[in-house]
Amino acid sequence: MFTTDDLPTEEELKHKRRFDTWVNVYGSDGIVKAYSRLMQGLPAGAPPDIQFRLYADFLIEVRKDIGDPGTAVDRMQILGPRSANLSDRRSLTDADFDTVCKRLGWVPPWRGK
């Protein structure tokens, strides 16, 4: 659902709408926040590095919810094998998201202009 640029089929859209509902009903605060940011960032023209980071943040929150709440896995460990597509690996390793956004010249829609 998040790893292709292909337009979704009607069935895939139906699945995504159902997923959106269940994430918001049953997901932890961390999952809801990470998913919201991912879903706002994608249509708002987030640079690929930021899309990658938002996706990694979401996956880490999923791990906490359905796996190990004390997980210590970081973004590079989750998406490192795919990091060849990044323009700058710091996009995954910088602790401060705002620093990454400034470096890439993108203002998150949840921050306003």
C-alpha positions in Angstrom: 0.0 0.0 0.0 2.9 2.4 0.7 5.6 1.1 -1.5 4.4 1.7 -5.0 3.7 4.6 -7.2 1.0 2.7 -9.2 -2.5 4.0 -8.9 -4.5 1.8 -6.6 -7.3 -0.4 -7.8 -10.8 0.1 -6.5 -10.3 -3.0 -4.2 -7.1 -1.5 -2.9 -8.8 1.8 -2.1 -11.5 -0.1 -0.3 -8.9 -1.9 1.8 -7.1 1.4 2.5 -10.3 3.1 3.7 -10.9 0.1 6.0 -7.3 0.2 7.2 -7.6 4.0 7.9 -10.7 3.4 10.1 -9.1 0.5 12.1 -5.8 2.4 12.6 -7.7 5.3 14.1 -9.9 3.1 16.3 -7.4 0.5 17.5 -4.0 2.0 17.0 -2.0 3.5 19.8 -1.5 7.3 20.0 1.9 6.7 18.4 0.5 4.8 15.5 -2.3 7.3 14.9 0.2 10.2 14.9 2.7 8.5 12.7 0.1 7.3 10.2 -1.5 10.8 10.1 1.8 12.4 9.3 2.5 9.8 6.6 -0.9 10.3 5.0 -0.6 14.1 5.2 3.0 14.1 3.9 2.5 11.9 0.8 0.0 14.2 -1.0 1.7 17.3 0.2 4.7 16.7 -1.9 7.1 15.5 0.8 10.5 14.8 -0.8 11.3 11.1 -1.1 13.7 11.2 1.8 10.9 12.5 4.1 8.4 10.0 2.7 10.9 7.3 3.6 11.4 8.7 7.1 7.6 9.0 7.7 7.1 5.4 6.6 9.9 4.2 8.9 8.4 6.1 11.8 5.1 4.4 11.1 6.7 1.0 11.0 8.4 1.5 14.3 5.1 2.5 15.9 3.5 -0.6 14.4 6.3 -2.8 15.9 5.6 -1.2 19.3 1.9 -1.9 19.1 1.9 -5.5 17.7 5.4 -6.6 18.6 7.7 -5.3 21.3 6.6 -2.2 23.1 10.2 -1.7 24.1 11.7 -2.1 20.6 15.0 -0.4 20.2 15.1 -0.8 16.4 15.8 2.4 14.6 14.9 3.8 11.1 18.2 2.6 9.6 17.7 -0.9 10.8 14.1 -1.0 9.5 14.7 0.6 6.1 18.5 0.6 5.8 18.5 -2.1 3.2 16.4 0.2 1.0 18.4 3.4 1.9 20.3 3.4 -1.5 17.4 5.5 -2.8 18.0 8.3 -0.2 19.7 11.5 -1.3 21.1 11.8 2.3 21.2 9.0 4.9 20.9 11.7 7.6 17.2 11.8 6.6 16.8 8.6 8.6 19.4 9.2 11.3 18.9 12.8 12.4 17.0 12.8 15.6 15.2 16.1 14.8 12.6 15.8 12.1 12.5 19.6 11.7 16.2 19.6 10.8 15.6 17.1 8.0 12.7 19.2 6.7 14.7 22.4 6.7 17.6 20.7 5.0 15.3 19.4 2.3 13.3 22.7 2.0 9.9 21.2 2.9 7.3 22.5 5.4 5.1 19.7 6.8 1.4 20.5 6.4 0.7 19.9 10.1 3.1 22.8 10.9 1.5 25.4 8.7 3.3 27.9 6.6 
